[in-house]
Amino acid sequence: MKNIPFKRLGLVAVLFLALQSHAWAHAFLDHADPKVGSIVTGSPAVVKAWFTQELEPAFSSLQVTDAQGREVDKKDMHLDDKDKKLMIVSLPPLTAGTYTVNWQAVSVDTHRTQGHFEFTVK
C-alpha cells in the first residue's frame, strides 16, 4: 500500500516528460538579424532568422512587409546551405520605416510554428 503514491507520482512524471518532449519538437525563433525590435541605420541586404530546430524548406516561409502590409522582400527565401536552422530572405534597398518579418517554421518532424517581429530602418 505504501508504494501506491509512488506509482502515481511515477506516472505523473512520465506524462510530464512526454508532454515536455513533445513541446521541444517544435522549431521556435531563436534570434534574428536585424534583431527583433531593433532600429538599424541603413537598409539591411537580408533578413536572417535562426530557429531552434532544422526546418523543412518546402513548408517554411520568411516574408518582410512594410507598414501598409505590402511584401517588400525579394521572395527568395531559402535555408542556409550549412545551417538548416537558418532562414534567409533578400531585401531591396528599404526606405526609413518600420517593417514586419512574418515567419512560419515547419521542423523536419513536421511540427508548425509561426510568428512575427518588427525592425525599424532609420
Protein Blocks (a to p, Z undefined) as FASTA:
>chain_A
ZZmmmmmmmmmmmmmmmmmmmmmmpccdfbdcddehiacehjafbdcdddfbdcdfklgc
cddddfkopafbeolaccdfklmkbccdddddddedddddddddddfkopacdddddddd
ZZ
